[in-house]
Amino acid sequence: MNQKKISEIKEELKKCLIENIDEFIKEYSLDERSGVVNIVSSAKKKKDKYEEELDRLVEMEKYENEVINNGYNIIAGVDEVGRGPLAGPVVTAAVILPNDLKIMYINDSKKLSEKKREEIYDIIMEKAIAVSIGMVDNHVIDDINILNATHVAMKQAVDNLEVKPEAILVDALEIKDVDTYQVGIIKGDAKSKSIAAASIIAKVTRDRMMKEMDKKYPGYDFASNKGYGAAKHIEGLKRLGATEIHRKSFISNII
């Protein structure tokens, strides 16, 4: 029987679904051609990475499982983005995921590429039980400070949920004036799937908004820096002055 070409086997691995990877490895593990040995090695690494990711996802559900064991089944993750920028709003999101839902590679939004964030954003929007946004603009941030503005935006996100949560997992902060059971988790966006989902929704929402602001206010490179204090943004501030979306309390030492 003619052996398959190495190029054909390589292409087969590219198309191989992860649930069929064991069969692929078994089929070609006895082929002693060096090219095939390398392909089988790649397949094994692919399997190992997949299993590592499954283990990580189990760890990402640790806090959710603790809350479920305490009798709370409808869990909202809450997170914010945009506390540090010189321009634009602080945006928060609240997300309720099905407890049995696993989303591969979900993580702190800052640890994901823009492409991966967008992909997972679409999955969350399709699969979530409820998603909502809270937002506080630069004027309010200047009036009440960024910490208080973040609390306000987080409460907005929780209040805007179409399904009332029984428990809230929130990144670091405790949301004020909310009577729902809360668990604050330091660096929770990397430890809880619900908070990670909220971080992705908030990040993608705000990034899209700042890209639109780049069209309205050219010269600050908002599409790239999202309002943070990057060099081109500082240059634009010094050259053009502040826009309507700049946080005056953040830029007083620049202009």
N, C-alpha and C positions, 0 to 999 in steps of 0.2 A: 504494500500500500504506500502511495506517495505521501511523504510528509508535507505538512503545510509549510509555506514560506514563512520565514521569520517575520517579514513585514506584515503578513496576514495575521499572525498570532498577536503581534503588537497592536494592530488595529482592533482585533477582537477584545483585547484587554481594555482598550479605550471605551468600547461600547458595553463592556460587561457591567451588569448591575451588581451592586455590592452584595446583595443576597445570593448571587450566583458565584461569588468569588472563590469559595471553597471548591466548587466543581471545576472552575478554571484551573486552580492550582493543582488539583488532583490529576486533571487531564494531561498537563504538560510537565509535571514534576519529574518524570522519567526521561524526558528529552534532554540529552546531554550536550546538545549544541550550545556553545557559550552564549549566543544571542538569546536563546530561549531560557537558559538559566538566569540571565539578567532580567528577562521579562517576568519570570516566575518570582524572582526576588522583589521586583517592583510590585507585583500583585500581593505578596505577603506584607509588604510595607503599607500598601493601601488598606489591607484588612486590619493591620495593627492600628493605623490611624483612626479607622472607623470605630474600632472597639474602644480606643482611648476617648474618642468623642462621646460614645455612649456612656462611658464611665463618668465623664465630666458632666453630662446632662443629668445623671442620677444625683451628682453632688449639687447641681444647680437647683434641684427640687427639695433639698434638705429642709429649708425653712418653710416651704409650702407644706411639706409633709408634717412638720411639727405643729403647724397651725391647724391642719386637718385633724390631727390626733387630739387636739384640744377642743374639737367640736365645731370648727368653722370651715365651711365648705366653699363659700363664694369669696375668693381672694383677689384683691386688686393690688397690683404693683404700681408704685408711683415714683416718678423721677423727674428731674428738671434738666434743662440745658440752657446755657446763656447767662450764667451769673457773672462771668468775667469780661465779656465784650465791652467795648467802648460805645457801641451803637446797637440799636434794635431791642426787642423785648426779651424778657425771660419767659421761656415756654416750658410748660409741664405737661405730662401725660399720665393718665390712669388707664390701666389695662387689666381686664379680667380674662384670663385664659382658661380653657377647659383643663381640669386638673390632670387629665390623662394625656394631654397634648405634649408631644415632644417636637421641638423645632431644632433641627440640626444647625449647629454653629451659632445659635443665639448667644449673645454675650454683651458685655458693656459696649455701647455704641462706639466709644473711642477706640476700641480694640479691633473694630471691623473696617474694612475698606468701604468707600462710598457705594461701590457696586453691590457688595454683600449686604450693607445696610438697607439698600433699596429692595433687594430680593426678599430679605426677611420682613421688611415693612409690609410688603404685599401679602406675605403669608399671614402675618399677624392680623392685618385688616380683614382677611378672608376668614380666618379661623377663630378669632377672639369672640368671646361672649359679649363684651362691651369695650369700647375705646372712647376716650374723651380727652379734650385738650383744655388746659388753662393757660392764660396769657396775661402778662402785665407789661405795659409799654414803658418806654424810657422816661416819660414824664412822671409817672407814678413812682418809678424806681428812684428818681431824683428827689421826690417828695418824702418817701417813707424809708428809703435805703433798700439795698438789694436783698438783704436777708428777709426783711418783712415782706418785700414784694414777692419773694420766692414762696413764703408761707401762703400769701394770698392766692398766688397762681396754683399752688398745689391743692388748696381747698376748692378752688374753682373746678379743677380737673375731677376731683372726687364728687363734687356736687353735680357735675354735668353727666356723670355716668347714668346710662339708661337703666342699668341693673344695680341695685344697692348692694355694696359688698358687706360681708359679715366681718371681714378682717382686711387690714391694709398692711402691706409690706412696703416700707419707704426707705429710700436711700439716705441714710445718716440722720436726717431731720425727723422731728415729730411734728405732724401737721397740727396747727393750732385750731381750736374751735371745731373739732370734728370728734363726735362721740363714738365713732366706730373703733373697735379694738385695733391697736396699731403695734407694729414691731419695727423699730428703727434698726437698720443694718448698715454698719460702716462698710463702705465700698460694696454696697448691696447690688449695684448694677453688674458686678462680676460674680456674685454669689447666689443670686435668685433669678430664676427664669422670668418671673413676673415683673421684677424691677428692670431686668435687662430689656424686656419687651417695651416697657414704658420709656426707657432711655432711647431706644431706637425710634419709637414713634415721635418723641419730642425732638430728637436730633434731626430726623428727616424733615419734619414739619418746619422747624426753624431754618434749616439750611435752604429749603425751597423758598422760604419767605425772603431770606437775605439775598438770594439770587435775583429775585424780583426787585428788591431794593437797589441792586446794582444797576438795573436798567433805569430806575427812577433817579438815582443819585450817582451818576458816573464819576469816576475820578478817585474813588476810595477802594476799589478792588473788593467790594463786598462779596462778589461771587466766589472769590477764593478764600478770603479771610473770615467771612461770616460775621464781620464786625469786631473781631479781635484786633489787638494792637500790633498787627504786622507792619513791616516797614512801609509798604505802599499805602497802607491806611494812614499811618502817621504823616507821611509825606502829603497825602491828600488833605488831611486836616490842616496842616500848616499852610498849604497853598490855597485851599478853597474855603477854609473855615468849617464850622459845624453845620450839619443838616438838621432837619426836623426830628430825625430818629436818633441823634446822638445823646448820650447820657452826659449832661452838663457836669454833674458831680464827678464823673470819671475822667474828664478831659481838661480840667481847669489848669493842670500843670503842663499841658501840651500847647494850648492856645490862649 
